[in-house]
Amino acid sequence: MGVKFGEIDAEQILDNEYRIGVLEAFVEWILSNNSAFVGSLTSEAVGQMRDQVVRRLQQKYPKSGIALREE
């Protein structure tokens, strides 16, 4: 049995960190090499993506109290 932080396994955290790093590199490349895409990316679309991710996390970790904070 691995170390857990609430409902989240420490091994899963490391896997997530790796995946996020790879995704960040892809997104940075896409944004710097595709001006047509960047022009069509609205703040509303970004907000919808964030909401969708939060809903998935809430389903995966229902006891964690995950919510999107307004900044």
C-alpha positions as CSV (number, residue, x, y, z in Angstrom):
1,M,0.0,0.0,0.0
2,G,1.4,3.4,-1.0
3,V,1.4,6.7,0.8
4,K,-1.9,8.6,0.4
5,F,-2.9,12.3,0.8
6,G,-6.6,12.1,1.4
7,E,-7.9,10.0,-1.3
8,I,-5.0,10.5,-3.6
9,D,-2.1,8.0,-3.9
10,A,1.4,9.6,-3.9
11,E,2.3,7.5,-7.0
12,Q,-0.7,9.0,-8.8
13,I,0.6,12.5,-7.9
14,L,4.0,11.8,-9.5
15,D,2.3,10.4,-12.6
16,N,0.1,13.5,-12.8
17,E,3.1,15.8,-12.4
18,Y,4.8,14.1,-15.4
19,R,1.7,14.2,-17.6
20,I,1.2,17.9,-16.8
21,G,4.7,18.7,-17.7
22,V,4.4,17.0,-21.0
23,L,1.1,18.7,-21.7
24,E,2.6,22.1,-20.8
25,A,5.4,21.5,-23.3
26,F,2.8,20.6,-26.0
27,V,0.6,23.6,-25.3
28,E,3.5,26.0,-25.3
29,W,4.7,24.7,-28.7
30,I,1.1,24.9,-30.1
31,L,0.6,28.4,-28.9
32,S,4.0,29.6,-30.2
33,N,3.5,27.9,-33.6
34,N,-0.1,28.3,-34.4
35,S,-1.4,31.9,-34.5
36,A,-4.8,30.8,-36.0
37,F,-5.5,28.6,-33.0
38,V,-4.5,31.2,-30.5
39,G,-6.8,33.8,-32.1
40,S,-9.8,31.5,-31.8
41,L,-9.2,30.5,-28.1
42,T,-11.6,32.6,-26.1
43,S,-11.7,33.1,-22.3
44,E,-15.2,31.4,-22.4
45,A,-13.7,28.3,-24.0
46,V,-10.9,28.2,-21.4
47,G,-13.5,28.5,-18.6
48,Q,-15.5,25.6,-20.0
49,M,-12.3,23.5,-20.2
50,R,-11.5,24.3,-16.5
51,D,-15.1,23.5,-15.4
52,Q,-15.0,20.2,-17.2
53,V,-11.7,19.2,-15.5
54,V,-13.0,20.1,-12.1
55,R,-16.2,18.0,-12.7
56,R,-14.0,15.0,-13.6
57,L,-11.8,15.4,-10.5
58,Q,-14.9,15.8,-8.3
59,Q,-16.2,12.5,-9.7
60,K,-12.8,10.7,-9.2
61,Y,-12.2,12.1,-5.7
62,P,-15.7,12.8,-4.3
63,K,-14.6,13.2,-0.7
64,S,-11.8,15.8,-1.4
65,G,-14.0,18.9,-1.7
66,I,-12.4,19.9,-5.0
67,A,-13.7,23.2,-6.3
68,L,-12.5,25.8,-8.8
69,R,-11.5,29.0,-7.0
70,E,-12.2,32.4,-8.6
71,E,-9.0,34.4,-8.8
